[in-house]
């Protein structure tokens, strides 16, 4: 059976469902439609549609259905059981297509039993907009610490440590054997030497080492001078990129300004988003899954969304609103959860996961893309803040577009498989509320406001920096911590000498 494309709307009294039935001969006797409490079924072979509505409807003389041959749609009207009741999330089609209880699974994986008492009669009030805003959590971004377990020695040798080959990665650490295959096919996003056998803690170490090696202070310094002292001969225009207006942010600010002009009792709490037909089709193609995540991993998932939004909007700002053939590579390289399968992100002894994510993304954005500018990174973090403030649907729209960059790539599709599909499904579910995203937005802004150039450091061999110094002193072999402030001062000194 095929799931048809459909749209759904409402007013105070009715739910309106338009079901598209292209390429079949319409036959009224073959149509079957039933309304059973909150369950709606539609069948016209080969099409079959089952929707679980947030609240109950009734099937009485007010129900109506007709076929519009011009649009090839069956237009259906069904009455609400309680007139005036608002049905939330009707635009999240994947949620409506879920199976029984699929969206109600949100207990801790290990701390609670996998059994819960369900509100089978829908007696619990569920006004999603108000409920979500009340559930904004004060996230504890402190990194969780566990007592380390000593590795066991292989019985065949007292010298070699026994390393488990059962290494997992991706969303909820449920995947393996996928990235390794893509590496043999030319996966340039992957930075791990052996992604299938590298444990989580070793991924952090390998990522930090390679970031220090691959960061080029001379390229960053040249870009810094081009940004601060632009000339007509420059091949990069940082001023245009930094001043570029993000249309998504502009849309949010326009809506927010219109709300501020209204009386407080007339304002809407969540920015309305109309999903396009393409976006609705993408949501319908998402897998039907539910997740049981522990509290710490929920935080890691939110941080992953933040990193992806930064990488996505960095690519858009760098290309002034357009994607190109390198967009998937740029986004994947900047996102540590993709390039190093690293969700822990411990950096420089920091025990704040969100701060580690912000610093890591900036470090990677100054190492791999064409334009390497701290001011550009800060501007992108502003974009991320406004998108998170826009709410779940604005974030989902960005992730759906990002997902397409990977889904159709012949090599990088693996990241859609291990991360993006699950992230979109999880974001659509009730596990992520509007209040949580709003609180996350404020946490991101507060964190990025406190990160300065002195916080972005790279360890480089002393001799690598000798040619940037104006005193001719030879560098030493030991490793030195080089901050962006240090590089800026050296670049300014070299520029002044050249002038």
VENBELNOR-V661798 format. One record per residue. RES is the residue in one small letter. SS is DSSP state (H for helix, E for strand, C for the rest). PHI is phi in degrees with one decimal (999 if undefined). Layout:
BEGIN
RES/SS/PHI, RES/SS/PHI
END
This chain:
BEGIN
x/C/999, x/E/-101.4, x/C/-86.6, x/C/-77.0, x/C/-72.4, x/E/-147.5, x/E/-127.5, x/E/-141.6, x/E/-136.8, x/E/-155.4, x/C/-132.2, x/C/-63.7, x/C/-109.3, x/E/-128.9, x/E/-106.4, x/E/-113.9, x/E/-120.9, x/E/-106.1, x/E/-108.2, x/E/-85.1, x/C/-126.6, x/C/-68.0, x/C/67.0, x/C/-131.3, x/C/-79.1, x/C/-68.8, x/C/-139.6, x/H/-57.9, x/H/-63.3, x/H/-84.9, x/C/-81.3, x/E/-125.9, x/E/-135.7, x/E/-135.0, x/E/-122.7, x/E/-127.2, x/C/61.5, x/C/-100.0, x/E/-109.0, x/E/-117.5, x/E/-123.8, x/E/-134.1, x/E/-140.0, x/E/-148.2, x/C/-48.4, x/C/-93.2, x/E/-92.8, x/E/-144.3, x/E/-134.4, x/E/-128.4, x/E/-119.7, x/E/-106.1, x/C/-83.0, x/C/-63.3, x/C/-136.9, x/C/-73.4, x/E/-123.4, x/E/-128.0, x/C/-115.2, x/C/-134.2, x/C/-66.0, x/C/-80.0, x/C/-64.5, x/E/-155.0, x/E/-146.3, x/E/-147.5, x/E/-100.9, x/E/-103.3, x/C/-67.6, x/C/-67.1, x/C/-96.1, x/C/55.7, x/E/-123.9, x/E/-94.6, x/E/-97.5, x/E/-117.7, x/E/-128.1, x/E/-128.7, x/E/-77.2, x/E/-77.1, x/C/-66.4, x/C/-114.3, x/C/-60.2, x/C/89.9, x/C/-76.4, x/C/-87.5, x/C/-96.8, x/C/-79.3, x/C/62.1, x/C/-71.4, x/C/-85.3, x/C/-90.7, x/H/-60.6, x/H/-61.8, x/H/-68.4, x/H/-69.5, x/C/-85.0, x/C/-64.8, x/C/-80.9, x/C/-56.0, x/C/64.0, x/H/-65.0, x/H/-91.3, x/H/-101.0, x/C/-86.3, x/C/-150.7, x/C/-99.2, x/C/-66.4, x/C/-65.3, x/C/-111.3, x/C/-89.1, x/C/-131.3, x/C/-67.6, x/C/-84.0, x/C/-136.3, x/C/-142.5, x/C/-82.4, x/C/-97.7, x/C/-85.6, x/C/-67.2, x/C/-98.9, x/C/53.9, x/C/-85.8, x/C/-87.0, x/C/-63.9, x/C/-140.3, x/C/-71.5, x/H/-62.5, x/H/-61.6, x/H/-69.7, x/H/-61.7, x/H/-62.2, x/H/-69.1, x/H/-78.8, x/C/-99.6, x/C/-64.4, x/C/-95.2, x/C/-84.8, x/C/-67.2, x/C/-91.5, x/C/-82.2, x/E/-66.2, x/C/-65.5, x/C/-73.0, x/C/-112.1, x/C/-128.2, x/C/-65.8, x/C/-66.4, x/C/-100.9, x/C/-66.4, x/C/-67.0, x/C/-87.1, x/E/-86.9, x/C/-64.3, x/C/-62.6, x/C/-83.2, x/C/-156.3, x/C/-91.3, x/C/-99.6, x/C/-94.8, x/E/-80.1, x/C/-84.7, x/C/-104.9, x/C/-73.1, x/C/-87.4, x/C/-86.6, x/C/-96.0, x/C/-114.1, x/E/-156.3, x/C/82.7, x/H/-62.3, x/H/58.7, x/H/47.6, x/C/-112.8, x/E/-123.7, x/C/-158.9, x/C/70.6, x/C/-104.8, x/H/-66.5, x/H/-57.1, x/H/-64.9, x/H/-67.4, x/H/-63.1, x/H/-68.1, x/C/-97.3, x/C/102.6, x/C/-76.1, x/C/-83.9, x/C/-73.4, x/C/-60.4, x/C/-111.2, x/C/-79.6, x/C/-65.3, x/C/-143.8, x/C/-63.7, x/C/-84.7, x/C/-126.7, x/C/-86.8, x/C/-65.8, x/H/-58.4, x/H/-66.2, x/H/-70.6, x/H/-63.8, x/H/-61.5, x/H/-61.8, x/H/-64.5, x/H/-63.7, x/H/-63.0, x/H/-62.9, x/H/-71.3, x/H/-63.3, x/H/-64.6, x/H/-71.5, x/H/-84.8, x/C/-67.6, x/C/-110.4, x/H/-63.2, x/H/-69.2, x/H/-65.6, x/H/-61.3, x/H/-63.3, x/H/-63.5, x/H/-67.0, x/H/-63.2, x/H/-66.6, x/H/-63.0, x/H/-73.4, x/H/-84.4, x/C/-126.4, x/C/-68.6, x/C/-132.1, x/C/-67.5, x/C/-86.9, x/C/-64.6, x/C/-94.0, x/C/-132.0, x/C/-115.9, x/H/-72.7, x/H/-60.2, x/H/-64.0, x/H/-67.7, x/H/-69.6, x/H/-88.0, x/C/-60.3, x/C/-91.3, x/C/-75.6, x/H/-62.8, x/H/-66.7, x/H/-64.8, x/H/-60.7, x/H/-63.5, x/H/-64.4, x/H/-64.3, x/H/-65.3, x/H/-65.7, x/H/-63.2, x/H/-65.1, x/H/-65.8, x/H/-69.4, x/H/-67.6, x/C/-84.5, x/C/-91.9, x/C/-65.4, x/H/-59.9, x/H/-77.1, x/H/-101.1, x/C/-77.7, x/C/-97.1, x/C/-88.5, x/C/-125.5, x/C/-64.8, x/C/-75.0, x/C/-129.3, x/C/-96.8, x/C/-70.9, x/C/-73.1, x/H/-60.8, x/H/-63.3, x/H/-66.8, x/H/-64.4, x/H/-65.9, x/H/-63.1, x/H/-66.1, x/H/-66.9, x/C/-83.3, x/C/-68.2, x/C/-67.5, x/C/-91.9, x/C/-135.2, x/C/-132.9, x/C/-133.4, x/C/-117.8, x/C/-111.2, x/C/-76.6, x/H/-61.5, x/H/-64.1, x/H/-72.9, x/H/-58.4, x/H/-66.0, x/H/-63.3, x/H/-66.0, x/H/-62.3, x/H/-65.7, x/H/-62.2, x/H/-61.4, x/H/-61.7, x/H/-62.9, x/H/-65.3, x/H/-63.2, x/H/-61.9, x/H/-62.9, x/H/-64.4, x/H/-77.6, x/H/-64.8, x/H/-62.0, x/H/-64.9, x/H/-69.8, x/H/-63.1, x/C/-105.4, x/C/51.1, x/C/94.1, x/C/-119.1, x/C/-93.9, x/C/-136.7, x/C/-65.6, x/C/-97.5, x/H/-61.6, x/H/-61.9, x/H/-63.0, x/H/-60.6, x/H/-63.9, x/H/-65.0, x/H/-66.2, x/H/-70.9, x/C/-82.1, x/H/-66.3, x/H/-67.8, x/H/-91.5, x/H/-69.9, x/C/-126.6, x/C/50.8, x/C/-108.7, x/C/-104.1, x/C/-85.1, x/C/61.6, x/C/-63.5, x/C/-143.9, x/C/51.7, x/C/75.4, x/C/-69.1, x/C/-107.9, x/E/-107.6, x/H/-64.8, x/H/-66.6, x/H/-65.1, x/H/-60.4, x/H/-65.2, x/H/-62.2, x/H/-65.8, x/H/-62.4, x/H/-63.1, x/H/-66.3, x/H/-56.3, x/H/-73.2, x/H/-71.6, x/C/-96.5, x/C/-113.0, x/C/-111.6, x/C/-67.6, x/C/-68.9, x/C/-98.1, x/C/-122.1, x/C/-144.7, x/H/-66.3, x/H/-63.2, x/H/-64.5, x/H/-61.8, x/H/-63.8, x/H/-65.1, x/H/-65.7, x/H/-62.4, x/H/-63.4, x/H/-60.2, x/H/-61.7, x/H/-58.6, x/H/-67.2, x/H/-65.9, x/H/-64.6, x/H/-63.9, x/H/-66.2, x/C/104.0, x/H/-57.2, x/H/-69.7, x/H/-68.7, x/H/-65.0, x/H/-61.8, x/H/-60.4, x/H/-67.1, x/H/-67.4, x/H/-65.4, x/H/-68.5, x/H/-60.2, x/H/-58.4, x/H/-66.4, x/H/-62.3, x/H/-95.0, x/H/-61.1, x/C/-99.6, x/C/-83.7, x/C/-72.3, x/C/-119.7, x/C/-77.6, x/H/-58.6, x/H/-61.9, x/H/-76.1, x/H/-66.4, x/H/-69.1, x/H/-90.8, x/H/-132.1, x/H/-70.5, x/H/-57.2, x/H/-66.2, x/H/-61.7, x/H/-65.4, x/H/-62.6, x/H/-64.9, x/H/-66.3, x/H/-68.6, x/C/-67.3, x/C/-73.7, x/C/-67.2, x/C/-114.5, x/C/-103.5, x/H/-62.8, x/H/-64.1, x/H/-63.6, x/H/-67.5, x/H/-65.4, x/H/-64.6, x/H/-61.1, x/H/-59.3, x/H/-67.1, x/H/-65.4, x/H/-62.9, x/H/-63.4, x/H/-62.6, x/H/-71.7, x/H/-66.6, x/H/-66.1, x/H/-95.8, x/C/-91.9, x/C/-115.8, x/H/-62.8, x/H/-69.7, x/H/-83.7, x/C/-97.6, x/E/-124.3, x/E/-131.3, x/E/-91.2, x/E/-129.4, x/E/-66.0, x/H/-56.8, x/H/-67.7, x/H/-69.3, x/H/-105.2, x/H/-63.5, x/H/-73.5, x/H/-91.2, x/C/-89.1, x/C/-93.6, x/C/-97.8, x/C/73.5, x/C/-73.9, x/C/-71.4, x/C/-72.3, x/C/-99.8, x/C/-79.5, x/C/-72.2, x/E/-79.0, x/E/-125.8, x/E/-85.1, x/E/-114.0, x/E/-93.1, x/H/-62.8, x/H/-59.6, x/H/-61.3, x/H/-66.4, x/H/-59.4, x/H/-65.4, x/H/-65.6, x/H/-66.4, x/H/-63.8, x/H/-64.2, x/H/-63.7, x/H/-63.8, x/H/-63.7, x/H/-64.1, x/H/-67.5, x/C/-74.9
END
